Amino acid sequence: MDENLLSLLGHLIVQSLLAIGGIYVILAELQRVVVVENGWLTLEDFTSLFALAQASPGPNTLFVSLIGWRMAGVTGGILATLVFVLPSLILAGAVARGWNRWSERRWFVVLRRGLVPLTIGLMASSALLLTLAAATGVPTFAIAAASFTLLLATRAPPFAILAGAGALGAFGLV
């Protein structure tokens, strides 16, 4: 088996246990390992695979499958998926079994409360990372900022905001 794939699988085991809030929480770290530290993918490839995973039906973990596939074909995709899904599945099963037993214990309450800001911070860093990767100039940064502002300031559906931003790109205004 390829040394790079083995290294990726090792990182995915750890990332799996941190991805409690979904793939978004580990996106920045995954980008650092895959693009910056090891150069297994370019930033453009990473962003394109993420966009493909988001546009596809199914779970967000498809993104990990695509990274494995891109690095080592179908076998890499299958292994990346299994290595990413199984540890968190086992952890979730263990927590589910102990939830009723531990739910009133102080350490468990503190752990639950502590995971909320951690997850929000990781998601915010992922959003910033994707914005910096996708926004290539002043017009695209302006559209990203306007979209974010509309999302926070109005009750407009996120899909409508994305559709508007996409329309600007489709008509060549960006």
N, C-alpha and C positions, 0 to 999 in steps of 0.2 A: 504494500500500500504506500502511496505517495507520502513523503514526510510532511508536506504542506497540508495535506488533507488530515493527517493525524493531529497536527498542531491545531487546525481549525476545530476538529472534533473535541479536543481537550478544552478549548476556549468555550465551545458551545455547551459543554456539560456545566461549567460554572455559570455561564450566562442564563442557562435554563432555570437555575435556582433563583436568579435575581429577577426574572421576567414575570413577576407576580401580576403586574399591571398590564401585561401584554408585551408585544414586540417593541412598542414605542419606548418603554423604559430602558431598554438595553441598546437602542439604536446608535446612540453616540459612541458607546464603548465598542460595539460591533464594527462601526465604521473606523474607529481608531485602530483596531486590531487588523481588520481585513484590508483597509486602504492605506492608512498612514504607516503603521508599524511594519507590515509585511509586504505590502504592495501586491497582494494576490488579485485585487481588482482595482481599476481606476475609480476615481470619484464619480465619473460619469456612468460607468457600469453599475456601481453600487446604487446610485440614484435611480437609474433606469430599471434595475431589478426590483427596487423597492416600489416604484410606480407600477410596474407590472403586477407585483403581488397585491397591491392595493386595488388595482382595477379588476383583478380576478375574483370570482366568488370563492368563498371558503375562508378558512382561518388565516390570520396574519402570519402565522408561522410558516406559511408558504414561502415567505421571503428567505428564511434559513434554507429551505429546500433548494431554492433557486441559486443561492450562493454555493451550496455544495455541488449542485449540478454544473454550474459554471466552472468550478474548479476541477471536478473529476467525473463529469458525465452523470449518467443515471445512477450509478452506484454511489457516487458522492452525494447526490441529492437524497437518496434513500437513507444513507447513513447519517447525514446531517439532520434529517427530520427525526429519526429515531433517537439520536443522541440528545437532541434538543427537547423532545417531548417526554421521554421516559423519566428522567430525574424529577421534573416538575410534577409529573403525574403521580409518582411515588410519594413525593412530599405532600401534594394535595390530599392524597388518600390518608396519609398519616395524620395530617392536621384535621381532616374531616372526622376521623375516628376519635380524636382527642378534644374536639371543639366543645362538646357539652361538658366534658370532664374538666377542661381547663378554663372555660369561658369566664368564670368568676375570679380566677386567680389574678393577683396583681400583675405578675410578670407578663401574663398573656394579654391583659388589657393594655399595658404599656407598649407591648410589641405591636398590637393592632393599631394603636394610635400613632406610633412612630412610623409605621409603614406608609401612612397617608402622605405626609410631607415629602418623604423620600420618593415615593412614586410620582408625585406632582413635579418635583425637581428634575427627576430623570426624564419625564415626558417633556418638560420645558426645554431641557438641553437637546433632546432629540428634535424638537420643533425648530430650534435655532440652527442645528446642524443641517437639517433639510433645507431650510430657507437659505442658508449660506451656500449650499451646494447647488440649489436650483436658480437662485436669483443671480443673474450674471451681469447686471448693470443697473443703472439708476432707474430705468422704467420698470424692471422686474422687481426691484426692491420696493418701489412705490406701490406697485400692485399688491405685493405681499403685505405691506404695511396697511394699505387701505382695506384689504380683505380681513386682516386681523382686527382692525378697528371696527369694521362693520359687524364682525362676529361678536365682539364684546359689547358694542353700543346698541345693537338692534336685536330684534327677535327673528331676523331673516334666517331662513333655513341654510345651513352650511352648504348644501348642494347648490342652492341658488347663487351663493357668493362664489363658489368654485366655477359654476357655469359662466358667470359674468367674467371672471378672470380668464377663463378658457376662451371665451368669445373674443376678448381683446387680443389674445395671442393668435386665434384663428383668422382674424381680420388683419393681421399683420401690424397691429398697433404697438406691438412690443418688439 
